[in-house]
Each structure stands twice: as structure tokens, then as C-alpha cells.
Amino acid sequence: MIDSLIYATLEDLPRVCRFYKAVCDKQARDRYTPCWLFGIYPDEEELREHIRRRELLLALEGGGLAAAI
């Protein structure tokens, strides 16, 4: 169960990048995948811009990042 939903801040950028990299790495092994490749899509600059525009929400669960929306 999600504990909270917050807007990401620039302070969150490192963990957001780690999260998306892990998602991309996992999807690479899936049978059906959107073929995301971290550094191409998404990339750090794109995530930074979404954060600056308050377009990226983080779902937190048990103190950890469960989802990025």
C-alpha cells in the first residue's frame, strides 16, 4: 500500500535516476517491453526537467520509492 504521493524535488533526482535505471534494466529482460534504455529514454536531463516543472510524482511505500508517475 502506498504511504504517500509527493512531488519529486531536485534532491530526489539521484534516486529517481536509480529507480528508472532499475526499471529499464528489468524491462530489458521482459518478453514484451517498451524498449526503454536509460540514458536515451528516459535520461537524467529529461527527468530533471519533469521535476522542475512539477510533473513527476513519487509514490512512497515503507520509506522507499515504489513508483514514479
Summary of the structure (lengths in Angstrom):
residues: 69
radius of gyration: 12.2
end to end distance: 15.6
largest distance: 34.0
contacts: 164
relative contact order: 0.29
helix: 39%
strand: 23%
